[in-house]
Amino acid sequence: MNKYGRLALSMWQQLAPTALAEIDDPSRHFSTLGEEALEQVTTLTVQLQGPDVTGETYFAKIGRIENAKLRAEEIVRADLLMPPPDLQDLTEDEISDALPNDEVDQMLTELRQELKNLSDG
């Protein structure tokens, strides 16, 4: 199971344990879901990064590509990996408290800081 499958499983465990218990083979289900998410993230990242910019520095290009990947992951996470609202056992307030801070949030914070440092320097 890839990182997207593990993330989806974790969110379902936190937000929709009742619906998760009804899935016959969770390992296969979330492995398949993770592979689909990876395909969507890859495709969406290419679309969001757009074409190379004339005169763009190496670091600016890396930042643009990483930003596109993080945005793609956030979109796929919300659209595909999170259990549908009608299957969730928690209220909206409980959801924000229950979701773990994952590596995407950490990478986004680091990227923002790196981009700020680049623009300041």
Buried (B, 14 or more C-beta within 10 A) or exposed (E): BBBBBBBBBBBBEBBBEEBBEEBEEBEEBBBEBBBBBBEBBEEBBEEBBEEEEEEEEEEBEBBBBBBBBBBBBBBBBEEBBBBEEEBBBBEEEEBEEBBEEBEBEEBBEEBEEBBEEEEEE
